[in-house]
Amino acid sequence: MSEFLPASLLPHIARDLDVSVGAAGQTVTVTAAAAALSALLISVVLPRADRRRVMIGLTALAVVSNVVVALAPNLGLLLCARVLLGIALGGFWAMATAMTAHLVPADRVGRALTVVNSGVALATIAAIPLGALLAETWGWRGVFLLGAAIGVAALLVQALTLPHVTPTAGNGLRALGSTLRRGIVIAGLFAVLLVFSGHFGAYTYIREAVEDLSAIAPEGFALMLLVFGIANVLGTALSGPLADRALRVAVILFPALAGMGMLIMLLAGRSSIGLFVAAAVWGFGFGGVPTSTLSWGARAEPDRLEQIGGLIVTVCCIAIAAGGVAGGLLVDSVAPTAPLAAGGLAAIAGGALLARAGGPRRAARR
């Protein structure tokens, strides 16, 4: 939730710190950049640490970040605090797949990841409206203190429930390099880049596209986003069981549905029904992408779970940035609806490539 809070609080932050909205928006940029580096390097920097302690420590770092943000007297300190959040998020998600795999049997990893990713889906939906609502009464600093309080609750639950997990011997820079030398991994990561950059390239500019296609009122647009969010949660819930039973179907189905939703919006978005159908298909499809993608990584590299998890998270962070840049160029130079076409085709192509990237490793390497 903390990652997405600035989206609804930027005007408040900018006004209070006496900076431009664009400058305040860098709170999102530095978080994503730090998350990408943290996801890639966390297993290299901490190759032997008890994973229980690492996960709890990263959650504590997120709590500290929110407290510092809430107290920051200037933009510089606020950006430093958001870097801490990025380190916490990237490291946490890089290890989430490996940690989850330690908690459940191998044939239930997909369903377990669904539980984990459902938290992301719900927090993503809640963060923006919750931030906008509470900022009017509590102020933006109070909203971040709420984020810190929720983090403390999560920290206590982790301390009470997470088991001690000793990392495998094959951690460190050599293990990361070994993972990257596999052709299946390179192909899979490129597929992930296509799917996520396609989605975020289109979703970042969805308002511009919708306004160009139709005369929908602001209330209607908000309702459309709610439909997207509900469908996203449903897609997340169904992705795990499908990934456990038919992984290749899952990795092509959910990106394809996301891409089809973008194309439906482009082709039928001039009608209200078309817009809402497109939002539902798109949201449902992308809701299943994170779980199916992480399940593919766990199946492809079962003895390099931390490395493949970190690489996938890093590529996702890069894709978010790349999608935003590419979408902006298309909006400015082609048309407001151009990101829908490019994003839809990229998502479908990425899903097809991921399905062709292969299955599990035949033998584990130590």
TAJO-V638272 format. One record per residue. RES is the residue in three letters. SS is DSSP state (~ for helix, > for strand, _ for the rest). PSI is psi in whole degrees, -180 to 180 (NA if undefined). D_FIRST is the distance of its C-alpha to the first C-alpha in Angstrom with 2 decimals. Layout:
<<RES SS PSI D_FIRST> <RES SS PSI D_FIRST>>
This chain:
<<MET _ -40 0.00> <SER ~ -33 3.80> <GLU ~ -38 5.41> <PHE ~ -8 5.56> <LEU ~ -42 6.25> <PRO ~ -24 9.74> <ALA ~ -32 10.74> <SER ~ -2 11.59> <LEU ~ -1 12.71> <LEU ~ -46 15.04> <PRO ~ -40 18.24> <HIS ~ -45 17.63> <ILE ~ -47 16.92> <ALA ~ -44 19.91> <ARG ~ -42 22.18> <ASP ~ -38 21.57> <LEU ~ -1 22.06> <ASP _ 49 24.82> <VAL _ 170 23.65> <SER _ 160 23.37> <VAL ~ -37 20.34> <GLY ~ -40 20.95> <ALA ~ -42 20.95> <ALA ~ -31 17.69> <GLY _ -17 16.24> <GLN ~ -9 17.09> <THR ~ -30 13.98> <VAL ~ -41 12.45> <THR ~ -50 15.74> <VAL ~ -31 16.14> <THR ~ -46 12.76> <ALA ~ -41 13.83> <ALA ~ -45 17.35> <ALA ~ -37 16.69> <ALA ~ -40 14.62> <ALA ~ -46 17.64> <LEU ~ -41 20.12> <SER ~ -44 18.45> <ALA ~ -39 18.19> <LEU ~ -36 21.82> <LEU ~ -6 23.28> <ILE ~ -42 21.60> <SER ~ -22 24.29> <VAL ~ -43 26.95> <VAL ~ -35 26.16> <LEU _ 67 25.80> <PRO _ -25 28.22> <ARG _ -1 29.51> <ALA _ 144 26.89> <ASP _ 123 26.07> <ARG ~ -26 22.87> <ARG ~ -47 21.89> <ARG ~ -36 22.11> <VAL ~ -47 20.27> <MET ~ -43 17.18> <ILE ~ -40 17.31> <GLY ~ -39 18.00> <LEU ~ -39 15.04> <THR ~ -41 12.70> <ALA ~ -37 14.90> <LEU ~ -38 14.57> <ALA ~ -39 10.81> <VAL ~ -47 11.82> <VAL ~ -42 14.69> <SER ~ -48 12.85> <ASN ~ -37 10.88> <VAL ~ -45 14.29> <VAL ~ -40 16.19> <VAL ~ -45 14.14> <ALA ~ -27 14.80> <LEU ~ -6 18.44> <ALA _ 127 19.10> <PRO _ -11 22.35> <ASN _ 168 22.31> <LEU ~ -36 20.48> <GLY ~ -48 21.84> <LEU ~ -36 20.32> <LEU ~ -42 16.92> <LEU ~ -40 17.14> <CYS ~ -41 18.32> <ALA ~ -37 15.38> <ARG ~ -27 13.02> <VAL ~ -42 15.46> <LEU ~ -41 14.87> <LEU ~ -42 11.14> <GLY ~ -42 12.48> <ILE ~ -44 15.08> <ALA ~ -47 12.89> <LEU ~ -49 10.72> <GLY ~ -46 13.99> <GLY ~ -41 16.05> <PHE ~ -49 13.93> <TRP ~ -29 13.85> <ALA ~ -35 17.45> <MET ~ -7 18.59> <ALA ~ -42 16.68> <THR ~ -47 19.53> <ALA ~ -42 22.24> <MET ~ -42 20.90> <THR ~ -40 20.54> <ALA ~ -25 24.04> <HIS ~ -18 25.42> <LEU ~ -18 24.30> <VAL _ 162 25.85> <PRO _ 157 29.03> <ALA ~ -33 29.11> <ASP ~ 4 29.59> <ARG ~ 14 26.34> <VAL ~ -42 23.92> <GLY ~ -44 22.73> <ARG ~ -37 22.06> <ALA ~ -41 20.26> <LEU ~ -30 17.99> <THR ~ -42 17.37> <VAL ~ -46 16.06> <VAL ~ -49 13.71> <ASN ~ -20 12.57> <SER ~ -33 12.31> <GLY ~ -40 9.21> <VAL ~ -46 7.75> <ALA ~ -46 9.58> <LEU ~ -41 8.65> <ALA ~ -37 4.85> <THR ~ -43 6.09> <ILE ~ -40 8.73> <ALA ~ -30 7.43> <ALA ~ -50 5.19> <ILE ~ -53 8.54> <PRO ~ -36 11.05> <LEU ~ -44 9.62> <GLY ~ -44 9.47> <ALA ~ -38 12.86> <LEU ~ -49 14.32> <LEU ~ -25 13.73> <ALA ~ -29 14.56> <GLU ~ -27 18.01> <THR ~ -38 18.80> <TRP ~ -20 16.90> <GLY _ 158 16.70> <TRP ~ -31 13.89> <ARG ~ -37 14.53> <GLY ~ -33 14.16> <VAL ~ -41 10.63> <PHE ~ -31 9.76> <LEU ~ -36 12.10> <LEU ~ -43 10.30> <GLY ~ -40 7.25> <ALA ~ -41 10.28> <ALA ~ -42 11.87> <ILE ~ -38 9.42> <GLY ~ -39 9.70> <VAL ~ -41 13.40> <ALA ~ -44 13.59> <ALA ~ -38 12.25> <LEU ~ -44 14.72> <LEU ~ -42 17.51> <VAL ~ -42 17.15> <GLN ~ -44 17.34> <ALA ~ -32 20.29> <LEU ~ -24 22.03> <THR ~ -33 21.69> <LEU _ 134 21.41> <PRO _ 165 24.93> <HIS _ 133 26.46> <VAL _ 115 26.46> <THR _ 127 29.04> <PRO _ 155 28.30> <THR _ 159 30.93> <ALA _ -27 33.72> <GLY _ 51 32.96> <ASN _ 171 30.06> <GLY _ -174 30.19> <LEU ~ -37 31.09> <ARG ~ -42 33.90> <ALA ~ -39 31.75> <LEU ~ -45 29.34> <GLY ~ -39 32.40> <SER ~ -40 33.94> <THR ~ -42 30.97> <LEU ~ -16 31.03> <ARG _ -9 34.77> <ARG _ 129 34.47> <GLY ~ -37 35.02> <ILE ~ -36 32.92> <VAL ~ -45 29.86> <ILE ~ -45 30.53> <ALA ~ -43 31.02> <GLY ~ -41 27.88> <LEU ~ -37 25.72> <PHE ~ -38 27.39> <ALA ~ -43 26.66> <VAL ~ -41 22.93> <LEU ~ -43 23.17> <LEU ~ -47 24.94> <VAL ~ -49 22.58> <PHE ~ -39 19.30> <SER ~ -35 21.05> <GLY ~ -45 22.71> <HIS ~ -54 19.61> <PHE ~ -27 17.67> <GLY ~ -35 21.02> <ALA ~ -43 21.52> <TYR ~ -32 18.12> <THR _ -32 17.63> <TYR _ 28 20.92> <ILE ~ -34 20.88> <ARG ~ -44 21.63> <GLU ~ -41 24.64> <ALA ~ -45 25.90> <VAL ~ -42 25.68> <GLU ~ -30 27.41> <ASP ~ -32 30.07> <LEU ~ -34 30.71> <SER _ 176 30.81> <ALA _ 36 31.11> <ILE _ 140 28.14> <ALA _ 160 27.14> <PRO ~ -38 23.72> <GLU ~ -39 23.35> <GLY ~ -39 24.32> <PHE ~ -42 21.87> <ALA ~ -40 18.97> <LEU ~ -38 20.52> <MET ~ -41 20.80> <LEU ~ -33 17.09> <LEU ~ -42 16.64> <VAL ~ -44 19.28> <PHE ~ -46 17.54> <GLY ~ -43 14.34> <ILE ~ -44 16.59> <ALA ~ -35 18.68> <ASN ~ -44 15.83> <VAL ~ -41 15.07> <LEU ~ -42 18.86> <GLY ~ -40 19.29> <THR ~ -44 16.86> <ALA ~ -35 18.82> <LEU ~ -15 22.14> <SER ~ -38 21.60> <GLY ~ -53 21.98> <PRO ~ -39 25.34> <LEU ~ -40 26.66> <ALA ~ -36 25.73> <ASP ~ -35 27.56> <ARG ~ -37 30.60> <ALA _ 78 30.91> <LEU ~ -43 28.65> <ARG ~ -35 30.60> <VAL ~ -43 30.24> <ALA ~ -44 26.45> <VAL ~ -19 26.02> <ILE ~ -32 28.20> <LEU ~ -52 27.37> <PHE ~ -45 23.64> <PRO ~ -36 23.87> <ALA ~ -41 27.07> <LEU ~ -41 25.58> <ALA ~ -46 22.78> <GLY ~ -41 25.59> <MET ~ -38 27.82> <GLY ~ -42 25.28> <MET ~ -43 25.23> <LEU ~ -36 29.03> <ILE ~ -41 29.47> <MET ~ -39 27.55> <LEU ~ -42 29.90> <LEU ~ -31 33.01> <ALA ~ 9 32.45> <GLY _ -5 29.94> <ARG _ -13 32.71> <SER _ 148 32.71> <SER ~ -40 30.02> <ILE ~ -43 30.48> <GLY ~ -41 30.09> <LEU ~ -46 26.79> <PHE ~ -37 25.29> <VAL ~ -44 26.83> <ALA ~ -44 25.51> <ALA ~ -40 21.91> <ALA ~ -45 22.26> <VAL ~ -46 23.89> <TRP ~ -49 21.54> <GLY ~ -44 18.36> <PHE ~ -45 20.12> <GLY ~ -49 21.33> <PHE ~ -25 18.24> <GLY ~ -32 16.41> <GLY _ -7 19.06> <VAL ~ -50 19.06> <PRO ~ -47 16.63> <THR ~ -45 18.36> <SER ~ -36 21.79> <THR ~ -47 21.39> <LEU ~ -34 20.41> <SER ~ -40 23.18> <TRP ~ -44 25.57> <GLY ~ -43 24.83> <ALA ~ -36 25.46> <ARG ~ -36 28.65> <ALA ~ -34 29.85> <GLU _ 69 29.41> <PRO _ -24 29.55> <ASP _ 11 30.85> <ARG _ 47 28.44> <LEU ~ -41 25.09> <GLU ~ -38 23.34> <GLN ~ -48 24.99> <ILE ~ -36 24.32> <GLY ~ -43 20.66> <GLY ~ -40 20.34> <LEU ~ -42 22.35> <ILE ~ -45 20.38> <VAL ~ -41 17.02> <THR ~ -45 19.01> <VAL ~ -38 20.60> <CYS ~ -42 17.39> <CYS ~ -43 16.24> <ILE ~ -40 19.78> <ALA ~ -37 19.78> <ILE ~ -46 16.83> <ALA ~ -46 18.88> <ALA ~ -41 22.15> <GLY ~ -42 21.16> <GLY ~ -42 20.13> <VAL ~ -49 23.46> <ALA ~ -41 25.57> <GLY ~ -40 24.24> <GLY ~ -41 24.95> <LEU ~ -41 28.43> <LEU ~ -41 29.16> <VAL ~ -43 28.16> <ASP ~ -36 30.35> <SER ~ -20 33.26> <VAL _ -74 33.52> <ALA _ 156 31.86> <PRO _ -24 28.56> <THR _ -6 28.72> <ALA ~ -38 29.59> <PRO ~ -27 26.07> <LEU ~ -44 26.18> <ALA ~ -49 29.42> <ALA ~ -43 28.54> <GLY ~ -41 25.11> <GLY ~ -46 26.65> <LEU ~ -39 29.49> <ALA ~ -42 27.39> <ALA ~ -44 25.14> <ILE ~ -44 28.31> <ALA ~ -40 30.11> <GLY ~ -42 27.32> <GLY ~ -42 27.28> <ALA ~ -41 31.07> <LEU ~ -40 31.14> <LEU ~ -37 28.69> <ALA ~ -32 30.92> <ARG ~ -9 33.91> <ALA _ -8 32.45> <GLY _ 177 33.87> <GLY _ -148 33.16> <PRO _ 161 33.09> <ARG _ 147 35.04> <ARG _ -30 38.53> <ALA _ 141 38.69> <ALA _ 138 36.40> <ARG _ 140 37.31> <ARG _ NA 37.17>>
